[in-house]
């Protein structure tokens, strides 16, 4: 049982574990698990003025770093490298961290778009399982900062 599952059980959260074929991208995870890419919450690691933070966006979207910088009034916002965050999630496969910054002492920013869904699903610390739960329960446990930072995956000219 993962740290995340222990936490959810301790908080008496109803959740569903979904096992799927191993996938390393959020879009493939959505396809393999038969869940809309809008309901899969992708955790993107960023550095905001040198501090490691989580940004949670729908799998079918991209993070808008300029909007995140504006929303946080930060001087410097960039994607974190794998080497910068892999040791922070010792209980997870690299890149499969769940969007629970509160378990890892990190600030969490959630795309406004995710708040529109009743349920969200996210990596369960590995690349072959998801946890699905209500967004309302997620919000109550994590207390993320909701910001308008997601844009569609359409290539910009």
MIFI-950481 format. One record per residue: residue number from 1; residue in three letters; z, x, y of N, C-alpha, C in turn. Coordinates in nm, 2 decimals. Atoms other than C-alpha are relative to their C-alpha. Layout:
REM MIFI-950481
{rec NUM,Ala,{Z,X,Y},{Z,X,Y},{Z,X,Y}};
...
This chain:
REM MIFI-950481
{rec 1,Unk,{0.00,0.08,-0.12},{0.00,0.00,0.00},{0.00,0.09,0.13}};
{rec 2,Unk,{0.01,-0.08,-0.12},{-0.10,0.14,0.34},{0.11,-0.03,0.10}};
{rec 3,Unk,{-0.09,0.03,-0.11},{0.12,0.17,0.64},{-0.03,-0.13,0.08}};
{rec 4,Unk,{0.05,0.13,-0.07},{-0.09,-0.11,0.80},{0.05,-0.12,-0.08}};
{rec 5,Unk,{-0.04,0.12,0.08},{-0.03,-0.35,0.51},{0.15,-0.02,0.00}};
{rec 6,Unk,{-0.14,0.01,-0.01},{0.34,-0.27,0.51},{0.05,-0.07,0.13}};
{rec 7,Unk,{-0.03,0.06,-0.13},{0.35,-0.35,0.88},{-0.03,-0.15,0.01}};
{rec 8,Unk,{0.04,0.14,0.00},{0.16,-0.67,0.84},{0.09,-0.09,-0.09}};
{rec 9,Unk,{-0.09,0.07,0.09},{0.38,-0.78,0.55},{0.14,-0.02,0.07}};
{rec 10,Unk,{-0.12,0.00,-0.07},{0.69,-0.69,0.75},{0.00,-0.11,0.11}};
{rec 11,Unk,{0.02,0.10,-0.11},{0.56,-0.91,1.04},{-0.04,-0.14,-0.05}};
{rec 12,Unk,{0.04,0.13,0.07},{0.48,-1.20,0.79},{-0.14,-0.05,0.05}};
{rec 13,Unk,{0.14,0.03,-0.04},{0.11,-1.19,0.89},{-0.08,-0.04,-0.12}};
{rec 14,Unk,{0.10,0.03,0.10},{-0.14,-1.38,0.68},{-0.13,0.08,0.02}};
{rec 15,Unk,{0.12,-0.08,-0.01},{-0.43,-1.15,0.61},{-0.07,-0.01,-0.13}};
{rec 16,Unk,{0.08,0.00,0.12},{-0.71,-1.12,0.36},{-0.06,0.14,-0.01}};
{rec 17,Unk,{0.06,-0.13,0.03},{-0.82,-0.79,0.20},{-0.14,-0.03,-0.06}};
{rec 18,Unk,{0.14,0.02,0.05},{-1.20,-0.78,0.15},{-0.05,0.14,-0.05}};
{rec 19,Unk,{0.06,-0.13,0.06},{-1.34,-0.51,-0.08},{-0.15,-0.01,0.00}};
{rec 20,Unk,{0.15,0.00,-0.02},{-1.70,-0.41,-0.02},{-0.05,0.13,-0.05}};
{rec 21,Unk,{0.06,-0.13,0.03},{-1.94,-0.14,-0.11},{0.03,0.10,0.11}};
{rec 22,Unk,{-0.04,-0.10,-0.10},{-1.85,0.19,0.06},{-0.11,0.01,0.11}};
{rec 23,Unk,{0.09,-0.01,-0.12},{-2.00,0.20,0.41},{0.06,0.08,0.11}};
{rec 24,Unk,{-0.05,-0.09,-0.10},{-1.97,0.45,0.69},{-0.04,-0.05,0.14}};
{rec 25,Unk,{0.03,0.05,-0.13},{-2.11,0.24,0.98},{0.05,-0.15,0.00}};
{rec 26,Unk,{-0.05,0.14,-0.01},{-1.97,-0.09,1.11},{-0.11,-0.10,-0.03}};
{rec 27,Unk,{0.11,0.10,0.03},{-2.31,-0.26,1.08},{-0.02,-0.01,-0.15}};
{rec 28,Unk,{0.02,0.01,0.15},{-2.34,-0.17,0.71},{0.12,-0.07,-0.06}};
{rec 29,Unk,{-0.12,0.07,0.05},{-1.98,-0.28,0.66},{-0.01,-0.15,0.02}};
{rec 30,Unk,{0.02,0.15,-0.02},{-2.07,-0.62,0.81},{-0.09,-0.05,-0.10}};
{rec 31,Unk,{0.10,0.05,0.09},{-2.37,-0.65,0.59},{0.06,-0.01,-0.14}};
{rec 32,Unk,{-0.06,0.00,0.13},{-2.18,-0.55,0.27},{0.11,-0.10,-0.02}};
{rec 33,Unk,{-0.11,0.10,0.02},{-1.89,-0.78,0.34},{-0.04,-0.14,0.04}};
{rec 34,Unk,{0.06,0.13,-0.04},{-2.11,-1.07,0.46},{0.08,-0.07,0.11}};
{rec 35,Unk,{-0.07,0.05,-0.12},{-1.92,-1.10,0.79},{-0.09,0.04,0.12}};
{rec 36,Unk,{0.08,-0.03,-0.12},{-2.09,-1.12,1.12},{0.04,0.12,0.07}};
{rec 37,Unk,{-0.03,-0.12,-0.08},{-2.11,-0.80,1.32},{0.08,-0.02,0.12}};
{rec 38,Unk,{-0.08,0.03,-0.12},{-1.95,-0.98,1.61},{0.15,-0.02,-0.04}};
{rec 39,Unk,{-0.14,0.02,0.04},{-1.63,-1.04,1.40},{0.06,0.12,-0.07}};
{rec 40,Unk,{-0.06,-0.12,0.05},{-1.60,-0.69,1.26},{0.04,0.08,0.12}};
{rec 41,Unk,{-0.06,-0.08,-0.12},{-1.38,-0.49,1.50},{-0.02,0.15,-0.04}};
{rec 42,Unk,{0.02,-0.14,0.01},{-1.50,-0.13,1.53},{0.09,0.08,0.09}};
{rec 43,Unk,{-0.10,-0.08,-0.08},{-1.24,0.12,1.64},{-0.07,0.13,0.04}};
{rec 44,Unk,{0.07,-0.12,-0.06},{-1.39,0.39,1.87},{0.11,0.08,0.06}};
{rec 45,Unk,{-0.10,-0.09,-0.06},{-1.17,0.69,1.96},{-0.06,0.06,0.13}};
{rec 46,Unk,{0.04,-0.06,-0.13},{-1.19,0.80,2.32},{0.11,0.09,0.06}};
{rec 47,Unk,{-0.10,-0.08,-0.08},{-1.02,1.05,2.55},{-0.01,-0.06,0.14}};
{rec 48,Unk,{-0.01,0.05,-0.14},{-0.90,0.90,2.88},{0.09,0.09,0.07}};
{rec 49,Unk,{-0.07,-0.10,-0.08},{-0.80,1.17,3.12},{0.08,0.09,-0.10}};
{rec 50,Unk,{-0.06,-0.09,0.10},{-0.72,1.39,2.81},{0.09,-0.07,-0.10}};
{rec 51,Unk,{-0.09,0.07,0.09},{-0.52,1.12,2.63},{-0.08,-0.07,-0.11}};
{rec 52,Unk,{0.07,0.07,0.11},{-0.64,0.99,2.29},{0.04,-0.15,0.00}};
{rec 53,Unk,{-0.02,0.15,-0.01},{-0.69,0.61,2.30},{-0.10,-0.06,-0.10}};
{rec 54,Unk,{0.09,0.08,0.09},{-0.85,0.34,2.08},{-0.07,-0.10,0.09}};
{rec 55,Unk,{0.08,0.11,-0.06},{-1.13,0.11,2.20},{-0.05,-0.08,-0.12}};
{rec 56,Unk,{0.04,0.09,0.11},{-1.20,-0.19,1.98},{-0.11,-0.09,0.05}};
{rec 57,Unk,{0.12,0.08,-0.04},{-1.54,-0.35,2.01},{-0.06,-0.07,-0.12}};
{rec 58,Unk,{0.08,0.06,0.12},{-1.76,-0.58,1.79},{-0.09,0.10,-0.05}};
{rec 59,Unk,{0.09,-0.10,0.07},{-1.96,-0.38,1.54},{-0.14,-0.01,0.05}};
{rec 60,Unk,{0.14,0.02,-0.05},{-2.28,-0.52,1.69},{-0.02,0.05,0.14}};
{rec 61,Unk,{0.01,-0.05,-0.14},{-2.20,-0.37,2.03},{0.03,0.14,0.01}};
{rec 62,Unk,{-0.03,-0.13,-0.04},{-2.16,-0.04,2.20},{0.10,0.00,0.11}};
{rec 63,Unk,{-0.10,-0.02,-0.11},{-1.88,0.09,2.43},{-0.08,0.04,0.12}};
{rec 64,Unk,{0.06,-0.04,-0.14},{-1.97,0.11,2.80},{0.11,0.09,0.06}};
{rec 65,Unk,{-0.10,-0.10,-0.05},{-1.78,0.43,2.90},{0.02,-0.01,0.15}};
{rec 66,Unk,{-0.01,0.02,-0.15},{-1.85,0.37,3.27},{0.09,-0.11,0.03}};
{rec 67,Unk,{-0.09,0.12,-0.03},{-1.69,0.03,3.26},{0.15,0.03,-0.04}};
{rec 68,Unk,{-0.14,-0.04,0.04},{-1.39,0.17,3.07},{0.06,0.09,0.10}};
{rec 69,Unk,{-0.05,-0.09,-0.11},{-1.35,0.44,3.33},{0.04,-0.08,0.12}};
{rec 70,Unk,{-0.04,0.08,-0.11},{-1.36,0.18,3.60},{0.12,-0.08,-0.02}};
{rec 71,Unk,{-0.11,0.09,0.04},{-1.12,-0.05,3.42},{0.14,0.08,0.00}};
{rec 72,Unk,{-0.12,-0.08,0.01},{-0.87,0.23,3.37},{0.03,0.09,0.12}};
{rec 73,Unk,{-0.01,-0.09,-0.12},{-0.92,0.41,3.70},{0.02,0.14,-0.03}};
{rec 74,Unk,{-0.01,-0.14,0.05},{-0.95,0.73,3.50},{-0.10,0.09,0.07}};
{rec 75,Unk,{0.09,-0.10,-0.06},{-1.11,1.05,3.63},{-0.10,0.04,-0.11}};
{rec 76,Unk,{0.09,-0.05,0.10},{-1.26,1.14,3.29},{0.02,-0.09,-0.13}};
{rec 77,Unk,{0.00,0.08,0.13},{-1.35,0.91,2.99},{-0.12,0.05,-0.08}};
{rec 78,Unk,{0.11,-0.04,0.09},{-1.55,1.03,2.69},{0.04,-0.03,-0.14}};
{rec 79,Unk,{-0.03,0.02,0.14},{-1.58,0.98,2.32},{0.08,0.12,-0.05}};
{rec 80,Unk,{-0.08,-0.11,0.06},{-1.33,1.18,2.12},{-0.08,0.05,-0.12}};
{rec 81,Unk,{0.06,-0.06,0.12},{-1.46,1.42,1.86},{0.09,-0.02,-0.12}};
{rec 82,Unk,{-0.08,0.02,0.13},{-1.36,1.38,1.49},{0.11,0.10,-0.01}};
{rec 83,Unk,{-0.11,-0.10,0.01},{-1.16,1.70,1.51},{0.11,-0.03,0.09}};
{rec 84,Unk,{-0.11,0.04,-0.09},{-0.96,1.56,1.80},{0.08,-0.11,-0.05}};
{rec 85,Unk,{-0.08,0.11,0.04},{-0.85,1.25,1.62},{0.03,-0.01,-0.15}};
{rec 86,Unk,{-0.02,0.01,0.15},{-0.86,1.31,1.24},{0.14,0.02,-0.04}};
{rec 87,Unk,{-0.13,-0.02,0.04},{-0.51,1.44,1.22},{0.10,-0.11,0.04}};
{rec 88,Unk,{-0.09,0.11,-0.05},{-0.36,1.14,1.40},{0.01,-0.11,-0.10}};
{rec 89,Unk,{0.01,0.11,0.09},{-0.45,0.92,1.11},{0.01,0.05,-0.15}};
{rec 90,Unk,{-0.02,-0.06,0.13},{-0.31,1.10,0.80},{-0.01,-0.09,-0.11}};
{rec 91,Unk,{0.00,0.10,0.11},{-0.29,0.78,0.60},{-0.14,-0.07,-0.01}};
{rec 92,Unk,{0.13,0.07,0.00},{-0.66,0.69,0.66},{-0.11,0.10,-0.03}};
{rec 93,Unk,{0.12,-0.09,0.01},{-1.00,0.83,0.56},{-0.05,0.02,0.14}};
{rec 94,Unk,{0.06,-0.03,-0.13},{-1.17,0.99,0.86},{-0.10,-0.11,0.04}};
{rec 95,Unk,{0.09,0.10,-0.05},{-1.34,0.73,1.07},{0.03,-0.15,-0.04}};
{rec 96,Unk,{-0.03,0.14,0.05},{-1.17,0.43,0.90},{0.14,-0.05,0.05}};
{rec 97,Unk,{-0.13,0.04,-0.05},{-0.86,0.39,1.12},{-0.01,-0.14,0.05}};
{rec 98,Unk,{0.00,0.14,-0.05},{-0.76,0.03,1.19},{0.04,0.00,0.15}};
{rec 99,Unk,{-0.02,0.01,-0.15},{-0.73,-0.09,1.55},{0.14,-0.03,0.04}};
{rec 100,Unk,{-0.14,0.02,-0.02},{-0.35,-0.07,1.55},{0.06,0.13,0.07}};
{rec 101,Unk,{-0.05,-0.12,-0.07},{-0.27,0.20,1.81},{0.15,0.00,0.01}};
{rec 102,Unk,{-0.15,0.00,-0.01},{0.09,0.08,1.82},{0.06,0.07,-0.12}};
{rec 103,Unk,{-0.05,-0.07,0.12},{0.13,0.23,1.47},{-0.02,0.15,0.01}};
{rec 104,Unk,{0.04,-0.15,-0.01},{-0.01,0.57,1.59},{0.03,0.05,0.14}};
{rec 105,Unk,{-0.04,-0.04,-0.13},{0.14,0.58,1.94},{-0.11,0.02,0.10}};
{rec 106,Unk,{0.12,0.00,-0.09},{-0.19,0.51,2.12},{-0.02,-0.13,0.07}};
{rec 107,Unk,{0.04,0.12,-0.08},{-0.30,0.28,2.39},{-0.13,-0.06,-0.06}};
{rec 108,Unk,{0.11,0.07,0.06},{-0.55,0.02,2.27},{-0.07,-0.09,0.11}};
{rec 109,Unk,{0.08,0.08,-0.09},{-0.83,-0.14,2.48},{-0.10,-0.08,-0.09}};
{rec 110,Unk,{0.08,0.09,0.08},{-1.01,-0.44,2.33},{-0.11,-0.06,0.09}};
{rec 111,Unk,{0.11,0.06,-0.08},{-1.35,-0.57,2.44},{0.03,-0.15,0.01}};
{rec 112,Unk,{-0.02,0.14,-0.03},{-1.32,-0.91,2.59},{-0.08,-0.09,-0.10}};
{rec 113,Unk,{0.09,0.08,0.10},{-1.60,-1.03,2.35},{0.08,-0.03,-0.13}};
{rec 114,Unk,{-0.08,0.02,0.12},{-1.36,-0.99,2.05},{0.10,-0.11,0.01}};
{rec 115,Unk,{-0.10,0.10,-0.02},{-1.11,-1.23,2.20},{-0.06,-0.14,-0.02}};
{rec 116,Unk,{0.07,0.13,0.02},{-1.37,-1.51,2.16},{0.00,-0.05,-0.14}};
{rec 117,Unk,{0.00,0.03,0.14},{-1.34,-1.50,1.78},{0.13,-0.05,-0.05}};
{rec 118,Unk,{-0.13,0.05,0.06},{-1.08,-1.69,1.58},{0.06,0.11,-0.09}};
{rec 119,Unk,{-0.05,-0.10,0.09},{-1.06,-1.41,1.32},{-0.08,0.13,0.03}};
{rec 120,Unk,{0.07,-0.13,0.00},{-1.14,-1.04,1.32},{0.02,0.07,-0.13}};
{rec 121,Unk,{-0.01,-0.08,0.12},{-1.19,-0.79,1.04},{-0.02,0.14,0.04}};
{rec 122,Unk,{0.01,-0.14,-0.04},{-1.15,-0.42,1.05},{0.03,0.09,-0.12}};
{rec 123,Unk,{-0.02,-0.09,0.11},{-1.13,-0.11,0.83},{0.15,0.00,-0.04}};
{rec 124,Unk,{-0.14,0.00,0.05},{-0.82,-0.10,0.61},{0.04,0.14,-0.04}};
{rec 125,Unk,{-0.03,-0.14,0.02},{-0.78,0.28,0.64},{-0.09,0.07,-0.10}};
{rec 126,Unk,{0.10,-0.06,0.08},{-1.08,0.34,0.41},{-0.13,-0.06,0.03}};
{rec 127,Unk,{0.13,0.05,-0.03},{-1.45,0.28,0.40},{-0.05,-0.10,-0.10}};
{rec 128,Unk,{0.04,0.10,0.10},{-1.45,0.02,0.12},{0.08,-0.12,0.00}};
{rec 129,Unk,{-0.08,0.12,-0.01},{-1.20,-0.24,0.23},{0.02,-0.04,0.15}};
{rec 130,Unk,{-0.03,0.05,-0.13},{-1.15,-0.46,0.53},{0.13,-0.08,-0.01}};
{rec 131,Unk,{-0.10,0.09,-0.01},{-0.85,-0.65,0.65},{-0.05,-0.11,0.10}};
{rec 132,Unk,{0.05,0.11,-0.09},{-0.93,-1.00,0.80},{0.13,-0.08,0.04}};
{rec 133,Unk,{-0.12,0.08,-0.04},{-0.67,-1.18,1.01},{-0.04,-0.07,0.13}};
{rec 134,Unk,{0.04,0.07,-0.12},{-0.66,-1.41,1.31},{0.01,0.10,0.12}};
{rec 135,Unk,{0.00,-0.09,-0.12},{-0.73,-1.25,1.65},{0.14,-0.03,0.07}};
{rec 136,Unk,{-0.12,0.03,-0.06},{-0.42,-1.43,1.78},{0.12,0.08,-0.05}};
{rec 137,Unk,{-0.11,-0.09,0.06},{-0.19,-1.24,1.53},{-0.02,0.14,0.04}};
{rec 138,Unk,{0.03,-0.13,-0.05},{-0.37,-0.92,1.62},{0.05,0.03,0.14}};
{rec 139,Unk,{-0.04,-0.01,-0.14},{-0.31,-0.97,1.99},{0.15,0.00,0.01}};
{rec 140,Unk,{-0.15,0.01,0.00},{0.06,-1.06,1.93},{0.06,0.14,-0.05}};
{rec 141,Unk,{-0.06,-0.12,0.05},{0.12,-0.74,1.73},{-0.03,0.13,0.08}};
{rec 142,Unk,{0.05,-0.13,-0.06},{-0.09,-0.48,1.92},{0.02,0.00,0.15}};
{rec 143,Unk,{0.00,0.01,-0.15},{-0.08,-0.61,2.28},{-0.10,0.09,0.07}};
{rec 144,Unk,{0.10,-0.08,-0.06},{-0.41,-0.45,2.37},{-0.03,-0.04,0.14}};
{rec 145,Unk,{0.05,0.03,-0.14},{-0.55,-0.43,2.72},{-0.14,-0.05,-0.02}};
{rec 146,Unk,{0.13,0.06,0.02},{-0.85,-0.66,2.72},{-0.09,0.03,0.12}};
{rec 147,Unk,{0.09,-0.04,-0.10},{-1.14,-0.53,2.92},{-0.15,-0.03,-0.04}};
{rec 148,Unk,{0.14,0.03,0.02},{-1.51,-0.60,2.96},{-0.08,0.13,-0.02}};
{rec 149,Unk,{0.05,-0.14,0.02},{-1.64,-0.28,2.80},{-0.11,0.01,-0.11}};
{rec 150,Unk,{0.10,0.00,0.11},{-1.89,-0.39,2.53},{-0.13,-0.04,0.05}};
{rec 151,Unk,{0.14,0.04,-0.04},{-2.26,-0.40,2.57},{-0.08,-0.01,-0.13}};
{rec 152,Unk,{0.08,0.01,0.12},{-2.53,-0.50,2.32},{-0.06,0.13,-0.04}};
{rec 153,Unk,{0.06,-0.13,0.05},{-2.69,-0.23,2.11},{-0.14,0.02,0.03}};
{rec 154,Unk,{0.14,-0.01,-0.04},{-3.02,-0.27,2.28},{-0.02,0.14,0.08}};
{rec 155,Unk,{0.03,-0.13,-0.07},{-3.16,0.07,2.39},{-0.03,-0.02,0.14}};
{rec 156,Unk,{0.02,0.01,-0.14},{-3.15,0.12,2.76},{-0.12,0.08,0.04}};
{rec 157,Unk,{0.12,-0.08,-0.04},{-3.47,0.23,2.94},{0.04,0.11,0.09}};
